[in-house]
């Protein structure tokens, strides 16, 4: 959904928002220098409702 590059605590960090199947939202923070995962937060979706 969205990618941002921000400077946090002296390092460049990608903040990535992903919308997954079923409506789950993942927010990742990735170190821009080496690609290591700094933080992962998940919010569950509600699935398909008809």
mmCIF entry with sequence, helices, sheets and N, C-alpha, C, O atoms, coordinates in Angstrom:
data_MODEL
# 
_entry.id   MODEL 
# 
_entity.id                         1 
_entity.type                       polymer 
_entity.pdbx_number_of_molecules   1 
# 
_entity_poly.entity_id                      1 
_entity_poly.type                           'polypeptide(L)' 
_entity_poly.nstd_linkage                   no 
_entity_poly.nstd_monomer                   no 
_entity_poly.pdbx_seq_one_letter_code       
;(UNK)(UNK)(UNK)(UNK)(UNK)(UNK)(UNK)(UNK)(UNK)(UNK)(UNK)(UNK)(UNK)(UNK)(UNK)(UNK)
(UNK)(UNK)(UNK)(UNK)(UNK)(UNK)(UNK)(UNK)(UNK)(UNK)(UNK)(UNK)(UNK)(UNK)(UNK)(UNK)
(UNK)(UNK)(UNK)(UNK)(UNK)(UNK)(UNK)(UNK)(UNK)(UNK)(UNK)(UNK)(UNK)(UNK)(UNK)(UNK)
(UNK)(UNK)
;
_entity_poly.pdbx_seq_one_letter_code_can   XXXXXXXXXXXXXXXXXXXXXXXXXXXXXXXXXXXXXXXXXXXXXXXXXX 
_entity_poly.pdbx_strand_id                 A 
# 
loop_
_entity_poly_seq.entity_id 
_entity_poly_seq.num 
_entity_poly_seq.mon_id 
_entity_poly_seq.hetero 
1 1  UNK n 
1 2  UNK n 
1 3  UNK n 
1 4  UNK n 
1 5  UNK n 
1 6  UNK n 
1 7  UNK n 
1 8  UNK n 
1 9  UNK n 
1 10 UNK n 
1 11 UNK n 
1 12 UNK n 
1 13 UNK n 
1 14 UNK n 
1 15 UNK n 
1 16 UNK n 
1 17 UNK n 
1 18 UNK n 
1 19 UNK n 
1 20 UNK n 
1 21 UNK n 
1 22 UNK n 
1 23 UNK n 
1 24 UNK n 
1 25 UNK n 
1 26 UNK n 
1 27 UNK n 
1 28 UNK n 
1 29 UNK n 
1 30 UNK n 
1 31 UNK n 
1 32 UNK n 
1 33 UNK n 
1 34 UNK n 
1 35 UNK n 
1 36 UNK n 
1 37 UNK n 
1 38 UNK n 
1 39 UNK n 
1 40 UNK n 
1 41 UNK n 
1 42 UNK n 
1 43 UNK n 
1 44 UNK n 
1 45 UNK n 
1 46 UNK n 
1 47 UNK n 
1 48 UNK n 
1 49 UNK n 
1 50 UNK n 
# 
_struct_asym.id          A 
_struct_asym.entity_id   1 
# 
_struct_conf.conf_type_id            HELX_P 
_struct_conf.id                      HELX_P1 
_struct_conf.pdbx_PDB_helix_id       AA1 
_struct_conf.beg_label_comp_id       UNK 
_struct_conf.beg_label_asym_id       A 
_struct_conf.beg_label_seq_id        21 
_struct_conf.pdbx_beg_PDB_ins_code   ? 
_struct_conf.end_label_comp_id       UNK 
_struct_conf.end_label_asym_id       A 
_struct_conf.end_label_seq_id        23 
_struct_conf.pdbx_end_PDB_ins_code   ? 
_struct_conf.beg_auth_comp_id        UNK 
_struct_conf.beg_auth_asym_id        A 
_struct_conf.beg_auth_seq_id         21 
_struct_conf.end_auth_comp_id        UNK 
_struct_conf.end_auth_asym_id        A 
_struct_conf.end_auth_seq_id         23 
_struct_conf.pdbx_PDB_helix_class    5 
_struct_conf.details                 ? 
_struct_conf.pdbx_PDB_helix_length   3 
# 
_struct_conf_type.id          HELX_P 
_struct_conf_type.criteria    ? 
_struct_conf_type.reference   ? 
# 
_struct_sheet.id               AA1 
_struct_sheet.type             ? 
_struct_sheet.number_strands   4 
_struct_sheet.details          ? 
# 
loop_
_struct_sheet_order.sheet_id 
_struct_sheet_order.range_id_1 
_struct_sheet_order.range_id_2 
_struct_sheet_order.offset 
_struct_sheet_order.sense 
AA1 1 2 ? anti-parallel 
AA1 2 3 ? anti-parallel 
AA1 3 4 ? anti-parallel 
# 
loop_
_struct_sheet_range.sheet_id 
_struct_sheet_range.id 
_struct_sheet_range.beg_label_comp_id 
_struct_sheet_range.beg_label_asym_id 
_struct_sheet_range.beg_label_seq_id 
_struct_sheet_range.pdbx_beg_PDB_ins_code 
_struct_sheet_range.end_label_comp_id 
_struct_sheet_range.end_label_asym_id 
_struct_sheet_range.end_label_seq_id 
_struct_sheet_range.pdbx_end_PDB_ins_code 
_struct_sheet_range.beg_auth_comp_id 
_struct_sheet_range.beg_auth_asym_id 
_struct_sheet_range.beg_auth_seq_id 
_struct_sheet_range.end_auth_comp_id 
_struct_sheet_range.end_auth_asym_id 
_struct_sheet_range.end_auth_seq_id 
AA1 1 UNK A 2  ? UNK A 8  ? UNK A 2  UNK A 8  
AA1 2 UNK A 11 ? UNK A 19 ? UNK A 11 UNK A 19 
AA1 3 UNK A 25 ? UNK A 31 ? UNK A 25 UNK A 31 
AA1 4 UNK A 37 ? UNK A 43 ? UNK A 37 UNK A 43 
# 
loop_
_atom_site.group_PDB 
_atom_site.id 
_atom_site.type_symbol 
_atom_site.label_atom_id 
_atom_site.label_alt_id 
_atom_site.label_comp_id 
_atom_site.label_asym_id 
_atom_site.label_entity_id 
_atom_site.label_seq_id 
_atom_site.pdbx_PDB_ins_code 
_atom_site.Cartn_x 
_atom_site.Cartn_y 
_atom_site.Cartn_z 
_atom_site.occupancy 
_atom_site.B_iso_or_equiv 
_atom_site.pdbx_formal_charge 
_atom_site.auth_seq_id 
_atom_site.auth_comp_id 
_atom_site.auth_asym_id 
_atom_site.auth_atom_id 
_atom_site.pdbx_PDB_model_num 
ATOM 1   N N  . UNK A 1 1  ? 0.813   -1.188  0.000  1.00 0.00 ? 1  UNK A N  1 
ATOM 2   C CA . UNK A 1 1  ? 0.000   0.000   0.000  1.00 0.00 ? 1  UNK A CA 1 
ATOM 3   C C  . UNK A 1 1  ? 0.862   1.259   0.000  1.00 0.00 ? 1  UNK A C  1 
ATOM 4   O O  . UNK A 1 1  ? 0.583   2.214   -0.724 1.00 0.00 ? 1  UNK A O  1 
ATOM 5   N N  . UNK A 1 2  ? 1.920   1.248   0.827  1.00 0.00 ? 2  UNK A N  1 
ATOM 6   C CA . UNK A 1 2  ? 2.705   2.477   0.970  1.00 0.00 ? 2  UNK A CA 1 
ATOM 7   C C  . UNK A 1 2  ? 4.119   2.137   1.434  1.00 0.00 ? 2  UNK A C  1 
ATOM 8   O O  . UNK A 1 2  ? 4.323   1.208   2.216  1.00 0.00 ? 2  UNK A O  1 
ATOM 9   N N  . UNK A 1 3  ? 5.099   2.911   0.937  1.00 0.00 ? 3  UNK A N  1 
ATOM 10  C CA . UNK A 1 3  ? 6.485   2.781   1.380  1.00 0.00 ? 3  UNK A CA 1 
ATOM 11  C C  . UNK A 1 3  ? 7.022   4.181   1.629  1.00 0.00 ? 3  UNK A C  1 
ATOM 12  O O  . UNK A 1 3  ? 6.853   5.078   0.803  1.00 0.00 ? 3  UNK A O  1 
ATOM 13  N N  . UNK A 1 4  ? 7.673   4.360   2.778  1.00 0.00 ? 4  UNK A N  1 
ATOM 14  C CA . UNK A 1 4  ? 8.304   5.638   3.105  1.00 0.00 ? 4  UNK A CA 1 
ATOM 15  C C  . UNK A 1 4  ? 9.732   5.378   3.553  1.00 0.00 ? 4  UNK A C  1 
ATOM 16  O O  . UNK A 1 4  ? 10.033  4.327   4.118  1.00 0.00 ? 4  UNK A O  1 
ATOM 17  N N  . UNK A 1 5  ? 10.605  6.336   3.300  1.00 0.00 ? 5  UNK A N  1 
ATOM 18  C CA . UNK A 1 5  ? 11.983  6.281   3.774  1.00 0.00 ? 5  UNK A CA 1 
ATOM 19  C C  . UNK A 1 5  ? 12.170  7.428   4.750  1.00 0.00 ? 5  UNK A C  1 
ATOM 20  O O  . UNK A 1 5  ? 12.050  8.596   4.382  1.00 0.00 ? 5  UNK A O  1 
ATOM 21  N N  . UNK A 1 6  ? 12.463  7.085   5.998  1.00 0.00 ? 6  UNK A N  1 
ATOM 22  C CA . UNK A 1 6  ? 12.627  8.084   7.056  1.00 0.00 ? 6  UNK A CA 1 
ATOM 23  C C  . UNK A 1 6  ? 13.936  7.852   7.783  1.00 0.00 ? 6  UNK A C  1 
ATOM 24  O O  . UNK A 1 6  ? 14.478  6.747   7.779  1.00 0.00 ? 6  UNK A O  1 
ATOM 25  N N  . UNK A 1 7  ? 14.437  8.909   8.408  1.00 0.00 ? 7  UNK A N  1 
ATOM 26  C CA . UNK A 1 7  ? 15.636  8.800   9.246  1.00 0.00 ? 7  UNK A CA 1 
ATOM 27  C C  . UNK A 1 7  ? 15.182  8.701   10.697 1.00 0.00 ? 7  UNK A C  1 
ATOM 28  O O  . UNK A 1 7  ? 14.510  9.598   11.207 1.00 0.00 ? 7  UNK A O  1 
ATOM 29  N N  . UNK A 1 8  ? 15.554  7.600   11.361 1.00 0.00 ? 8  UNK A N  1 
ATOM 30  C CA . UNK A 1 8  ? 15.183  7.373   12.756 1.00 0.00 ? 8  UNK A CA 1 
ATOM 31  C C  . UNK A 1 8  ? 16.410  6.960   13.545 1.00 0.00 ? 8  UNK A C  1 
ATOM 32  O O  . UNK A 1 8  ? 17.133  6.038   13.166 1.00 0.00 ? 8  UNK A O  1 
ATOM 33  N N  . UNK A 1 9  ? 16.630  7.649   14.634 1.00 0.00 ? 9  UNK A N  1 
ATOM 34  C CA . UNK A 1 9  ? 17.761  7.321   15.517 1.00 0.00 ? 9  UNK A CA 1 
ATOM 35  C C  . UNK A 1 9  ? 19.078  7.219   14.754 1.00 0.00 ? 9  UNK A C  1 
ATOM 36  O O  . UNK A 1 9  ? 19.903  6.352   15.042 1.00 0.00 ? 9  UNK A O  1 
ATOM 37  N N  . UNK A 1 10 ? 19.272  8.105   13.783 1.00 0.00 ? 10 UNK A N  1 
ATOM 38  C CA . UNK A 1 10 ? 20.531  8.159   13.057 1.00 0.00 ? 10 UNK A CA 1 
ATOM 39  C C  . UNK A 1 10 ? 20.684  7.169   11.922 1.00 0.00 ? 10 UNK A C  1 
ATOM 40  O O  . UNK A 1 10 ? 21.757  7.083   11.326 1.00 0.00 ? 10 UNK A O  1 
ATOM 41  N N  . UNK A 1 11 ? 19.630  6.412   11.604 1.00 0.00 ? 11 UNK A N  1 
ATOM 42  C CA . UNK A 1 11 ? 19.725  5.475   10.474 1.00 0.00 ? 11 UNK A CA 1 
ATOM 43  C C  . UNK A 1 11 ? 18.500  5.608   9.592  1.00 0.00 ? 11 UNK A C  1 
ATOM 44  O O  . UNK A 1 11 ? 17.428  6.015   10.041 1.00 0.00 ? 11 UNK A O  1 
ATOM 45  N N  . UNK A 1 12 ? 18.683  5.252   8.309  1.00 0.00 ? 12 UNK A N  1 
ATOM 46  C CA . UNK A 1 12 ? 17.591  5.301   7.352  1.00 0.00 ? 12 UNK A CA 1 
ATOM 47  C C  . UNK A 1 12 ? 16.761  4.034   7.464  1.00 0.00 ? 12 UNK A C  1 
ATOM 48  O O  . UNK A 1 12 ? 17.292  2.924   7.497  1.00 0.00 ? 12 UNK A O  1 
ATOM 49  N N  . UNK A 1 13 ? 15.444  4.223   7.523  1.00 0.00 ? 13 UNK A N  1 
ATOM 50  C CA . UNK A 1 13 ? 14.521  3.114   7.741  1.00 0.00 ? 13 UNK A CA 1 
ATOM 51  C C  . UNK A 1 13 ? 13.386  3.195   6.733  1.00 0.00 ? 13 UNK A C  1 
ATOM 52  O O  . UNK A 1 13 ? 12.773  4.248   6.554  1.00 0.00 ? 13 UNK A O  1 
ATOM 53  N N  . UNK A 1 14 ? 13.109  2.062   6.071  1.00 0.00 ? 14 UNK A N  1 
ATOM 54  C CA . UNK A 1 14 ? 11.918  1.965   5.238  1.00 0.00 ? 14 UNK A CA 1 
ATOM 55  C C  . UNK A 1 14 ? 10.746  1.573   6.126  1.00 0.00 ? 14 UNK A C  1 
ATOM 56  O O  . UNK A 1 14 ? 10.840  0.633   6.916  1.00 0.00 ? 14 UNK A O  1 
ATOM 57  N N  . UNK A 1 15 ? 9.640   2.300   5.990  1.00 0.00 ? 15 UNK A N  1 
ATOM 58  C CA . UNK A 1 15 ? 8.394   1.923   6.643  1.00 0.00 ? 15 UNK A CA 1 
ATOM 59  C C  . UNK A 1 15 ? 7.452   1.444   5.542  1.00 0.00 ? 15 UNK A C  1 
ATOM 60  O O  . UNK A 1 15 ? 7.105   2.198   4.633  1.00 0.00 ? 15 UNK A O  1 
ATOM 61  N N  . UNK A 1 16 ? 7.048   0.191   5.635  1.00 0.00 ? 16 UNK A N  1 
ATOM 62  C CA . UNK A 1 16 ? 6.275   -0.453  4.585  1.00 0.00 ? 16 UNK A CA 1 
ATOM 63  C C  . UNK A 1 16 ? 4.933   -0.905  5.140  1.00 0.00 ? 16 UNK A C  1 
ATOM 64  O O  . UNK A 1 16 ? 4.875   -1.573  6.172  1.00 0.00 ? 16 UNK A O  1 
ATOM 65  N N  . UNK A 1 17 ? 3.856   -0.541  4.457  1.00 0.00 ? 17 UNK A N  1 
ATOM 66  C CA . UNK A 1 17 ? 2.512   -0.996  4.832  1.00 0.00 ? 17 UNK A CA 1 
ATOM 67  C C  . UNK A 1 17 ? 2.031   -1.964  3.763  1.00 0.00 ? 17 UNK A C  1 
ATOM 68  O O  . UNK A 1 17 ? 2.016   -1.637  2.576  1.00 0.00 ? 17 UNK A O  1 
ATOM 69  N N  . UNK A 1 18 ? 1.639   -3.160  4.195  1.00 0.00 ? 18 UNK A N  1 
ATOM 70  C CA . UNK A 1 18 ? 1.156   -4.191  3.286  1.00 0.00 ? 18 UNK A CA 1 
ATOM 71  C C  . UNK A 1 18 ? -0.257  -4.583  3.669  1.00 0.00 ? 18 UNK A C  1 
ATOM 72  O O  . UNK A 1 18 ? -0.544  -4.818  4.843  1.00 0.00 ? 18 UNK A O  1 
ATOM 73  N N  . UNK A 1 19 ? -1.133  -4.654  2.696  1.00 0.00 ? 19 UNK A N  1 
ATOM 74  C CA . UNK A 1 19 ? -2.485  -5.147  2.922  1.00 0.00 ? 19 UNK A CA 1 
ATOM 75  C C  . UNK A 1 19 ? -2.529  -6.566  2.396  1.00 0.00 ? 19 UNK A C  1 
ATOM 76  O O  . UNK A 1 19 ? -2.301  -6.811  1.211  1.00 0.00 ? 19 UNK A O  1 
ATOM 77  N N  . UNK A 1 20 ? -2.825  -7.504  3.291  1.00 0.00 ? 20 UNK A N  1 
ATOM 78  C CA . UNK A 1 20 ? -2.807  -8.915  2.931  1.00 0.00 ? 20 UNK A CA 1 
ATOM 79  C C  . UNK A 1 20 ? -4.204  -9.438  2.678  1.00 0.00 ? 20 UNK A C  1 
ATOM 80  O O  . UNK A 1 20 ? -5.197  -8.787  3.001  1.00 0.00 ? 20 UNK A O  1 
ATOM 81  N N  . UNK A 1 21 ? -4.264  -10.604 2.104  1.00 0.00 ? 21 UNK A N  1 
ATOM 82  C CA . UNK A 1 21 ? -5.538  -11.269 1.833  1.00 0.00 ? 21 UNK A CA 1 
ATOM 83  C C  . UNK A 1 21 ? -6.356  -11.346 3.117  1.00 0.00 ? 21 UNK A C  1 
ATOM 84  O O  . UNK A 1 21 ? -5.811  -11.639 4.181  1.00 0.00 ? 21 UNK A O  1 
ATOM 85  N N  . UNK A 1 22 ? -7.636  -11.089 3.029  1.00 0.00 ? 22 UNK A N  1 
ATOM 86  C CA . UNK A 1 22 ? -8.499  -11.120 4.202  1.00 0.00 ? 22 UNK A CA 1 
ATOM 87  C C  . UNK A 1 22 ? -8.530  -9.808  4.965  1.00 0.00 ? 22 UNK A C  1 
ATOM 88  O O  . UNK A 1 22 ? -9.231  -9.695  5.970  1.00 0.00 ? 22 UNK A O  1 
ATOM 89  N N  . UNK A 1 23 ? -7.776  -8.809  4.500  1.00 0.00 ? 23 UNK A N  1 
ATOM 90  C CA . UNK A 1 23 ? -7.809  -7.497  5.123  1.00 0.00 ? 23 UNK A CA 1 
ATOM 91  C C  . UNK A 1 23 ? -6.775  -7.260  6.208  1.00 0.00 ? 23 UNK A C  1 
ATOM 92  O O  . UNK A 1 23 ? -6.769  -6.192  6.819  1.00 0.00 ? 23 UNK A O  1 
ATOM 93  N N  . UNK A 1 24 ? -5.896  -8.230  6.467  1.00 0.00 ? 24 UNK A N  1 
ATOM 94  C CA . UNK A 1 24 ? -4.851  -8.038  7.480  1.00 0.00 ? 24 UNK A CA 1 
ATOM 95  C C  . UNK A 1 24 ? -3.877  -6.958  7.009  1.00 0.00 ? 24 UNK A C  1 
ATOM 96  O O  . UNK A 1 24 ? -3.511  -6.910  5.835  1.00 0.00 ? 24 UNK A O  1 
ATOM 97  N N  . UNK A 1 25 ? -3.466  -6.099  7.927  1.00 0.00 ? 25 UNK A N  1 
ATOM 98  C CA . UNK A 1 25 ? -2.528  -5.021  7.631  1.00 0.00 ? 25 UNK A CA 1 
ATOM 99  C C  . UNK A 1 25 ? -1.220  -5.298  8.359  1.00 0.00 ? 25 UNK A C  1 
ATOM 100 O O  . UNK A 1 25 ? -1.216  -5.497  9.574  1.00 0.00 ? 25 UNK A O  1 
ATOM 101 N N  . UNK A 1 26 ? -0.104  -5.313  7.622  1.00 0.00 ? 26 UNK A N  1 
ATOM 102 C CA . UNK A 1 26 ? 1.222   -5.469  8.208  1.00 0.00 ? 26 UNK A CA 1 
ATOM 103 C C  . UNK A 1 26 ? 1.977   -4.164  8.042  1.00 0.00 ? 26 UNK A C  1 
ATOM 104 O O  . UNK A 1 26 ? 1.937   -3.531  6.987  1.00 0.00 ? 26 UNK A O  1 
ATOM 105 N N  . UNK A 1 27 ? 2.664   -3.777  9.104  1.00 0.00 ? 27 UNK A N  1 
ATOM 106 C CA . UNK A 1 27 ? 3.547   -2.611  9.045  1.00 0.00 ? 27 UNK A CA 1 
ATOM 107 C C  . UNK A 1 27 ? 4.946   -3.069  9.411  1.00 0.00 ? 27 UNK A C  1 
ATOM 108 O O  . UNK A 1 27 ? 5.181   -3.579  10.507 1.00 0.00 ? 27 UNK A O  1 
ATOM 109 N N  . UNK A 1 28 ? 5.873   -2.880  8.482  1.00 0.00 ? 28 UNK A N  1 
ATOM 110 C CA . UNK A 1 28 ? 7.246   -3.312  8.689  1.00 0.00 ? 28 UNK A CA 1 
ATOM 111 C C  . UNK A 1 28 ? 8.159   -2.102  8.749  1.00 0.00 ? 28 UNK A C  1 
ATOM 112 O O  . UNK A 1 28 ? 7.912   -1.088  8.096  1.00 0.00 ? 28 UNK A O  1 
ATOM 113 N N  . UNK A 1 29 ? 9.209   -2.219  9.536  1.00 0.00 ? 29 UNK A N  1 
ATOM 114 C CA . UNK A 1 29 ? 10.300  -1.253  9.518  1.00 0.00 ? 29 UNK A CA 1 
ATOM 115 C C  . UNK A 1 29 ? 11.551  -2.035  9.165  1.00 0.00 ? 29 UNK A C  1 
ATOM 116 O O  . UNK A 1 29 ? 11.902  -3.002  9.842  1.00 0.00 ? 29 UNK A O  1 
ATOM 117 N N  . UNK A 1 30 ? 12.229  -1.609  8.092  1.00 0.00 ? 30 UNK A N  1 
ATOM 118 C CA . UNK A 1 30 ? 13.383  -2.320  7.563  1.00 0.00 ? 30 UNK A CA 1 
ATOM 119 C C  . UNK A 1 30 ? 14.559  -1.360  7.478  1.00 0.00 ? 30 UNK A C  1 
ATOM 120 O O  . UNK A 1 30 ? 14.421  -0.244  6.978  1.00 0.00 ? 30 UNK A O  1 
ATOM 121 N N  . UNK A 1 31 ? 15.716  -1.795  7.968  1.00 0.00 ? 31 UNK A N  1 
ATOM 122 C CA . UNK A 1 31 ? 16.937  -0.996  7.883  1.00 0.00 ? 31 UNK A CA 1 
ATOM 123 C C  . UNK A 1 31 ? 17.307  -0.839  6.411  1.00 0.00 ? 31 UNK A C  1 
ATOM 124 O O  . UNK A 1 31 ? 17.510  -1.832  5.712  1.00 0.00 ? 31 UNK A O  1 
ATOM 125 N N  . UNK A 1 32 ? 17.395  0.398   5.940  1.00 0.00 ? 32 UNK A N  1 
ATOM 126 C CA . UNK A 1 32 ? 17.648  0.668   4.527  1.00 0.00 ? 32 UNK A CA 1 
ATOM 127 C C  . UNK A 1 32 ? 19.062  0.272   4.110  1.00 0.00 ? 32 UNK A C  1 
ATOM 128 O O  . UNK A 1 32 ? 19.308  0.042   2.926  1.00 0.00 ? 32 UNK A O  1 
ATOM 129 N N  . UNK A 1 33 ? 19.977  0.191   5.039  1.00 0.00 ? 33 UNK A N  1 
ATOM 130 C CA . UNK A 1 33 ? 21.363  -0.138  4.697  1.00 0.00 ? 33 UNK A CA 1 
ATOM 131 C C  . UNK A 1 33 ? 21.550  -1.626  4.415  1.00 0.00 ? 33 UNK A C  1 
ATOM 132 O O  . UNK A 1 33 ? 22.151  -2.004  3.410  1.00 0.00 ? 33 UNK A O  1 
ATOM 133 N N  . UNK A 1 34 ? 21.023  -2.481  5.322  1.00 0.00 ? 34 UNK A N  1 
ATOM 134 C CA . UNK A 1 34 ? 21.299  -3.909  5.178  1.00 0.00 ? 34 UNK A CA 1 
ATOM 135 C C  . UNK A 1 34 ? 20.055  -4.778  4.974  1.00 0.00 ? 34 UNK A C  1 
ATOM 136 O O  . UNK A 1 34 ? 20.176  -5.992  4.810  1.00 0.00 ? 34 UNK A O  1 
ATOM 137 N N  . UNK A 1 35 ? 18.862  -4.175  4.981  1.00 0.00 ? 35 UNK A N  1 
ATOM 138 C CA . UNK A 1 35 ? 17.636  -4.922  4.730  1.00 0.00 ? 35 UNK A CA 1 
ATOM 139 C C  . UNK A 1 35 ? 17.118  -5.722  5.905  1.00 0.00 ? 35 UNK A C  1 
ATOM 140 O O  . UNK A 1 35 ? 16.180  -6.505  5.756  1.00 0.00 ? 35 UNK A O  1 
ATOM 141 N N  . UNK A 1 36 ? 17.720  -5.537  7.083  1.00 0.00 ? 36 UNK A N  1 
ATOM 142 C CA . UNK A 1 36 ? 17.273  -6.312  8.240  1.00 0.00 ? 36 UNK A CA 1 
ATOM 143 C C  . UNK A 1 36 ? 15.955  -5.764  8.784  1.00 0.00 ? 36 UNK A C  1 
ATOM 144 O O  . UNK A 1 36 ? 15.709  -4.558  8.760  1.00 0.00 ? 36 UNK A O  1 
ATOM 145 N N  . UNK A 1 37 ? 15.125  -6.665  9.269  1.00 0.00 ? 37 UNK A N  1 
ATOM 146 C CA . UNK A 1 37 ? 13.825  -6.303  9.825  1.00 0.00 ? 37 UNK A CA 1 
ATOM 147 C C  . UNK A 1 37 ? 14.014  -5.712  11.218 1.00 0.00 ? 37 UNK A C  1 
ATOM 148 O O  . UNK A 1 37 ? 14.622  -6.341  12.085 1.00 0.00 ? 37 UNK A O  1 
ATOM 149 N N  . UNK A 1 38 ? 13.497  -4.509  11.433 1.00 0.00 ? 38 UNK A N  1 
ATOM 150 C CA . UNK A 1 38 ? 13.595  -3.839  12.724 1.00 0.00 ? 38 UNK A CA 1 
ATOM 151 C C  . UNK A 1 38 ? 12.343  -4.098  13.552 1.00 0.00 ? 38 UNK A C  1 
ATOM 152 O O  . UNK A 1 38 ? 12.426  -4.376  14.748 1.00 0.00 ? 38 UNK A O  1 
ATOM 153 N N  . UNK A 1 39 ? 11.171  -4.004  12.900 1.00 0.00 ? 39 UNK A N  1 
ATOM 154 C CA . UNK A 1 39 ? 9.910   -4.147  13.610 1.00 0.00 ? 39 UNK A CA 1 
ATOM 155 C C  . UNK A 1 39 ? 8.842   -4.659  12.650 1.00 0.00 ? 39 UNK A C  1 
ATOM 156 O O  . UNK A 1 39 ? 8.850   -4.333  11.463 1.00 0.00 ? 39 UNK A O  1 
ATOM 157 N N  . UNK A 1 40 ? 7.923   -5.467  13.179 1.00 0.00 ? 40 UNK A N  1 
ATOM 158 C CA . UNK A 1 40 ? 6.791   -5.966  12.410 1.00 0.00 ? 40 UNK A CA 1 
ATOM 159 C C  . UNK A 1 40 ? 5.557   -5.893  13.289 1.00 0.00 ? 40 UNK A C  1 
ATOM 160 O O  . UNK A 1 40 ? 5.533   -6.448  14.387 1.00 0.00 ? 40 UNK A O  1 
ATOM 161 N N  . UNK A 1 41 ? 4.545   -5.215  12.808 1.00 0.00 ? 41 UNK A N  1 
ATOM 162 C CA . UNK A 1 41 ? 3.270   -5.123  13.520 1.00 0.00 ? 41 UNK A CA 1 
ATOM 163 C C  . UNK A 1 41 ? 2.177   -5.609  12.601 1.00 0.00 ? 41 UNK A C  1 
ATOM 164 O O  . UNK A 1 41 ? 2.165   -5.303  11.409 1.00 0.00 ? 41 UNK A O  1 
ATOM 165 N N  . UNK A 1 42 ? 1.252   -6.374  13.170 1.00 0.00 ? 42 UNK A N  1 
ATOM 166 C CA . UNK A 1 42 ? 0.177   -6.945  12.373 1.00 0.00 ? 42 UNK A CA 1 
ATOM 167 C C  . UNK A 1 42 ? -1.164  -6.606  12.986 1.00 0.00 ? 42 UNK A C  1 
ATOM 168 O O  . UNK A 1 42 ? -1.340  -6.643  14.204 1.00 0.00 ? 42 UNK A O  1 
ATOM 169 N N  . UNK A 1 43 ? -2.103  -6.276  12.123 1.00 0.00 ? 43 UNK A N  1 
ATOM 170 C CA . UNK A 1 43 ? -3.492  -6.090  12.548 1.00 0.00 ? 43 UNK A CA 1 
ATOM 171 C C  . UNK A 1 43 ? -4.330  -7.028  11.706 1.00 0.00 ? 43 UNK A C  1 
ATOM 172 O O  . UNK A 1 43 ? -4.312  -6.958  10.477 1.00 0.00 ? 43 UNK A O  1 
ATOM 173 N N  . UNK A 1 44 ? -5.056  -7.895  12.361 1.00 0.00 ? 44 UNK A N  1 
ATOM 174 C CA . UNK A 1 44 ? -5.855  -8.894  11.652 1.00 0.00 ? 44 UNK A CA 1 
ATOM 175 C C  . UNK A 1 44 ? -7.022  -8.248  10.939 1.00 0.00 ? 44 UNK A C  1 
ATOM 176 O O  . UNK A 1 44 ? -7.599  -7.273  11.419 1.00 0.00 ? 44 UNK A O  1 
ATOM 177 N N  . UNK A 1 45 ? -7.362  -8.801  9.788  1.00 0.00 ? 45 UNK A N  1 
ATOM 178 C CA . UNK A 1 45 ? -8.516  -8.349  9.026  1.00 0.00 ? 45 UNK A CA 1 
ATOM 179 C C  . UNK A 1 45 ? -9.742  -9.126  9.439  1.00 0.00 ? 45 UNK A C  1 
ATOM 180 O O  . UNK A 1 45 ? -9.697  -9.933  10.367 1.00 0.00 ? 45 UNK A O  1 
ATOM 181 N N  . UNK A 1 46 ? -10.819 -8.883  8.757  1.00 0.00 ? 46 UNK A N  1 
ATOM 182 C CA . UNK A 1 46 ? -12.085 -9.518  9.064  1.00 0.00 ? 46 UNK A CA 1 
ATOM 183 C C  . UNK A 1 46 ? -12.459 -10.582 8.046  1.00 0.00 ? 46 UNK A C  1 
ATOM 184 O O  . UNK A 1 46 ? -13.529 -11.182 8.143  1.00 0.00 ? 46 UNK A O  1 
ATOM 185 N N  . UNK A 1 47 ? -11.590 -10.823 7.072  1.00 0.00 ? 47 UNK A N  1 
ATOM 186 C CA . UNK A 1 47 ? -11.897 -11.824 6.045  1.00 0.00 ? 47 UNK A CA 1 
ATOM 187 C C  . UNK A 1 47 ? -12.954 -11.328 5.098  1.00 0.00 ? 47 UNK A C  1 
ATOM 188 O O  . UNK A 1 47 ? -13.374 -10.172 5.157  1.00 0.00 ? 47 UNK A O  1 
ATOM 189 N N  . UNK A 1 48 ? -13.377 -12.206 4.230  1.00 0.00 ? 48 UNK A N  1 
ATOM 190 C CA . UNK A 1 48 ? -14.433 -11.853 3.283  1.00 0.00 ? 48 UNK A CA 1 
ATOM 191 C C  . UNK A 1 48 ? -15.779 -12.056 3.930  1.00 0.00 ? 48 UNK A C  1 
ATOM 192 O O  . UNK A 1 48 ? -16.094 -13.153 4.391  1.00 0.00 ? 48 UNK A O  1 
ATOM 193 N N  . UNK A 1 49 ? -16.567 -11.019 3.968  1.00 0.00 ? 49 UNK A N  1 
ATOM 194 C CA . UNK A 1 49 ? -17.917 -11.113 4.508  1.00 0.00 ? 49 UNK A CA 1 
ATOM 195 C C  . UNK A 1 49 ? -18.908 -10.851 3.407  1.00 0.00 ? 49 UNK A C  1 
ATOM 196 O O  . UNK A 1 49 ? -18.762 -9.873  2.673  1.00 0.00 ? 49 UNK A O  1 
ATOM 197 N N  . UNK A 1 50 ? -19.897 -11.678 3.267  1.00 0.00 ? 50 UNK A N  1 
ATOM 198 C CA . UNK A 1 50 ? -20.917 -11.480 2.239  1.00 0.00 ? 50 UNK A CA 1 
ATOM 199 C C  . UNK A 1 50 ? -22.253 -11.272 2.881  1.00 0.00 ? 50 UNK A C  1 
ATOM 200 O O  . UNK A 1 50 ? -23.251 -11.087 2.185  1.00 0.00 ? 50 UNK A O  1 
# 
